[in-house]
Amino acid sequence: MTIPSEPIGSVPRSPELLGALAARQSGQLGDAAFASVLDRAVRETIETQAELGATVVTDGEQRKPSFVTYPIAGSGNLSADGVVIPFADGHQRQLPCLTSGPFRYQEHAEQYVRAARQCTNIPVKQAVIAPSALSLLYPASGIDGYSREKFLEDLVDGAEADIRGCLDAGAHVVQLDFTEGRLSLKLDPSGQVLRDFVELNNRVLARFGESERARIGVHTCPGGDLDSTHSLDVDYADLLPTLFRHTVGNFYVQLASEPDPDRVLRVIADQLRPGVRVFVGVIDPIDPRVETAEEVRDRVLRAARHIPVEQLGTCDDCGFSPFADDQSTSRQTAFAKIRARLEGTALAAEQLGVGFPAARTGQDAHHAAAVD
């Protein structure tokens, strides 16, 4: 028995990549040169995680413009005036809005998995946007000749292909980013929007077998952008019972930044079912202070008082830079926090008398393996 530890997804983009993104946007950098910068950023991100002792890595979402918009980047049937997401510090993010049908994924996360696996043979985790988030692209006023139900059919097909492509490409696990879940309760306290979101996600998940769903998870958090959240004030007790209706094998729950983690853990324990693993957040990406390994250890031990160790894992609360332009956290700080997560989880595992997955080192961790 071991206590696994996994990243959530994004790592702040490298300075070189940030410069390349600006140069490309202004037309000063061609596609080939930009692709080379992306390849270096991915390799450096994965190799640094390996050096820290990670047993599961991500590409840090270096190739994504954002965690939510990657499937629709470049689509010609979108306007900029979609749903507005307000954050606690007053800034906003605005989603695009679909202007005509059909809805189609322009890009699938499978390509990220295949590129990452060329850099390592450490298990690669891939985050994808939940279909519930993309459902917000359809305008409330509707689209002539393209009904909402037809849109949802196309969305479900696209989301299935996105997830299945990642699994087929050898992803260790595929994580659905579901940050809109907690936010939905702020917009609709009745919970009906939340229930609709989960129903839609389960409509996609029903297309997968039990063994496949064991490799799929759902991540929840109150958002994280420019060191601010959009729904931390929403009571987890109103979210978690519905969240746990997702038919997946893994849940990734932001917890380190919660004011009363024991209360949340009791709710999780009440919802826990056999065969499910809960990864609890032990690192707060928004807090500029780097946690110590001992702090992380204590957070894991607290979680173990509520969740059976065989169903427990650890993670970061959220990605460190879900939007590519978010530079509020440095790469150095993000990697220091990842180190603390790994070391603190190992300390807790030792104290609990269970194992911690052994990190691969040397050639295993760094060479571009011919894995397929």
N, C-alpha and C positions, 0 to 999 in steps of 0.2 A: 504494500500500500504506500502511496506517495501523495504529497500535496502539490499538484501542478500549479504553475504560475504562468500566466499568459499576458502579453500586451493587449491593449484594446485596438490600437491602429496607428494613428498618425504620430509622427515625430516632426519637430520643426524642420523646415526645409533648410538645406545647406546654404551658406552665403553665396556660393557659386551658382546654385540653382535659382535663388531669388533674383540674382543679377541676370541670369539667362531668361527667366520669365519676363522680366521688364524689357530686356532687349528684343525678345521675340514679339512681344506685344507692340513694340514700336517699329517692328519690321527690320531691325538691325541684326537679327540672328536667324539663319536658315534652319530648316527642319533637321538636316543631318547633324549640324553642330549642336542643336538643342537636344537631339536624341542622345548624343554622346554625354552631355552634361547629366541628363536623366539617368543614364546607365551608371555613371560614377556615383551619383547621389544614392541610388538604390544599393549598390555594392557597399559603399561606405556605411550606410545605415545598418545593413544586415551584418557586416563584419564587426561593427562596434558592439551590437547586441551579443554576438557570439563571444567576443572578448570578455564581456561582462558575465558570461556564464548562462545566457539564456538557452533554454531547451525548446522553446517555440519562439519564432521570430515573425515579424512583418516587414514589408518593404517601407514602412513608415509613411505610406501613402504619398511618396514623393512624386508619383506620376499623376495624382488626382488634383484637379482644380479645387475640389472640395469633396467632403465625404458624401454629400447629397447630390451634387450636380454632375458627377462624372458620367452617368449613363446618357445624359442629354446634351453634353457639350458639343456644340456645332450644329445642333438641330435647327432647321429653318422654320419651324412652325411654333415658335415661342415668342412671347413678349416679355418685357421686364417687369410688368406690374402685377406680380402674383402675391401670394400670401406673405404678410410681413411678420417677422419673428422679432419681438421686442426683448431686449436684454435688460437686466437689472440696472446696469450703469447708464442706460439711456440710449445706447447705440442699437442699431437694427440690422438684420439681414433680411433680404427680400428674395423669395423664390420666383422663378419664372412662371409664366402662365401659358398654358396650351391655347393656341389660337385656331387650330384646325386639326382634323384627324388625317391619317391615323397616328397614334402614339407608337413610337418605336425606340428601343434602346439604340443609341448610336455607338456605344462602346460597352464592352462587357469586362468584368473584373478578371475573367479567366486569363487575359493577357498579362495582368500583373502577377498572377501566380506563376505562370510559366517563366516570366523574366526573373522573378525572385529565386525560383528553384535552380536557375542556372548559376546562381551565386553561392549556393549552399546546399547541403543535404540535411541540415537541421529542419525539422518540421516547420512548414510555413502556414501561418494563419492568414485568412483573407476576410476583411470586412466588406460587406456590401450594404447598400442602402435598402431599408425595408420598403416593400411595396406600399405600405401605409403612408410613408412620407411622400412618395411620388404621386399618390392619389390626390395630394393637395394641388397638383398642377392643373387639374381640371377646374374650369371657372364655374362659380356658383350659378351664373346666368346660362350655362350650357353652351353647346356648339351646334350650330345648324348642320344637320346631316350626320352628326357623330354623337350618339347618345352617351350618357355617362356609363351605362352598362356595357356598351361596346368598348369604350375606353378601358373599363376595368378588365374586360376579357383580354385586351391587348396588353395591359399592364401585367396581368397574371402570367401570360405567356412569356413576356420579357423577363419578369422576375425569376420564373422557373429556369429559364435559359441562363440567366446570370449566375444563379446558385449552382445549377448542375454543371455548368462549364468549369466552375472553380473546383468542385468535387472531382470531376473527371480529370482535371489538370493536376490533381494530387494534393490539393489543399488539406492540411491536417484537420482544420475545422473552418467552417464558414460562419461568420458572425453577422447577424442582421442588426444594423444600427437603428435603434428605435427611440431616439431622443424625443420624438414628437409625442410619445405616449404620455409622459408626465405633463408636457405642455398642454395636451388636449384637455386635461382636467381644469386647467386655468381658463381655457376658452369655453368649456362646456362642463360645469361642475356636476351635471347629471350623470356623466360617465358614458352617455350613449355614443359619442364620437370615439371614445376609447374602445368600447366594445366593438364598434364597426371596424376600427383599425385592426384589432386582434382577429376578428372574423376574416378580414381580407388577407392578412398574413397567413392564417391557417388554411385559407383556400389555396394558397401557393404550396404550403408545406404538405398538404394532403396528396400532392403529386409525387412525394418522395416516400420510399420505404422506411421501415423502422430503423434499419441499420444506417441509412443515410441521414435520418433526422438525428441520430446519435452524434453525428458530426456537424450538426448545425446548432447555433446558439442565438440568443437575443441579448442585446446590450441595452440597458436603460441608464440614463443619467439626466440631470437637469440642464443639460447643455453646457458647453464650454467654449467661449470665444472671447478673445481679447481680455482674458482674466475675468470674465463675467458669466453668469448663468441666466437662463430664462425661466426656470420653474423650480428653483430650490425651495421656495415657500409653499409648494404643493405637498400635502401630506402623503408620504409614501404608503400609508395604510389604505389610502383610497386607490392607489395604483396597483400595488403588488398582487392582490388576489386576482385581478383581471389579467395582469401581465403573465402570471404563471399558467394561464390557460393556453399559452402558446405550446404547440406540440413539438417541442424541441428537446434536445438532451442536455443543453447547457444554458445557464443564465449568468450574465455578467452584470453585477449590481453595484453601482456607485455607492460607496459607504464611508470612505475616509472623511469626506467633507460634511457628513451628516451630524447635526448637533446632538442627537441621541441614538447612537448606533445600536445599543442594546434593544431599544424599542423596535427598530427596523428588523433586527435579527430575529426577534420573537415573531414578527409577522411572517418573515421568510420561513421560519421553522414550521409555522402553522400551514403553510402552502406547499411545503416540500413533499414530493412524491418519489417513490422508488425509481431508480434508474436515472435520476436527474442530478447533475452537479451544479453547484452554485459557486461562481467565482466572485468573491467579495472584493470591493475596491479597498486597497490598503495604501494607496498613494493618491494625493490630491494634486493634479496637474496645475491647478489655479494658484495654489499656495506657493509663493516664490521660495520659501524655505525648503531645503532638501531634508526629508525625513531621515532619521537614523534607522539602522537595521533593527535596533532594539525597539523602537516605536512600532515598526512594522510587525515585528515578532509579537508584541503585545496585542496588536489589532487582530492578528491571526488567532492567537490563543483565545481572545474574547469571542471571536466567531465560532471557534470550536466548542465553546460551551453551549451553543445553540444548534449548530449544524454538525451531523456526524462527519468525522474526519474523512471517511471514504466518499463523501459527497461534497467535499470542500476544496476549493481552489482559490487562488488570489489573482488580482489583476490591478491595473490602474483604474481610477475612477472614470476616466474619459481619455480620449486621444489628447495629445499635447498641442496639436495644431490642426484641428479638423478642417479649417479653411486655409488654403495655401498662403494667403497674405497675412496670416496671424503670426506676428513675431513677438508676442508678449512673453513667451518663454524661449530661452535659448536652447540650442541643441545640447550644450554642455550641461545645463540644469536638467533637461529631460533625461539624459543618459545617467546622470548621478542619481536621479529618482528611480530609474529602472534598476540600477545596481542595488539600491536600498531595498526595493521590492524583492529581488532575488535573494539577497543575503538575509533579509528578515524572515522570509518564508522558510529558508533553510534552517534558521535558528529555531523557529517555531516547530518545524517538523522534527527536529532533533529532540526538543523538549517533550513533544507529544509521543516520542518513540516510534515515529513513522519515517519513511524515506522522503527524500527530495530528488526529483529526477536528475540524473547525472548529466552535466553539460558535455557536449562533444567538443573536442579540442583539436588543435593542429589542423591537419589536412581535412579532416571531417568537417570542421567548422568553416573553412575558408575557400577551399578550391571550388571551381565551377564544375560541379559534379554532373556526370552524364546519368541523370536519375531515371530516365525513362527507357 
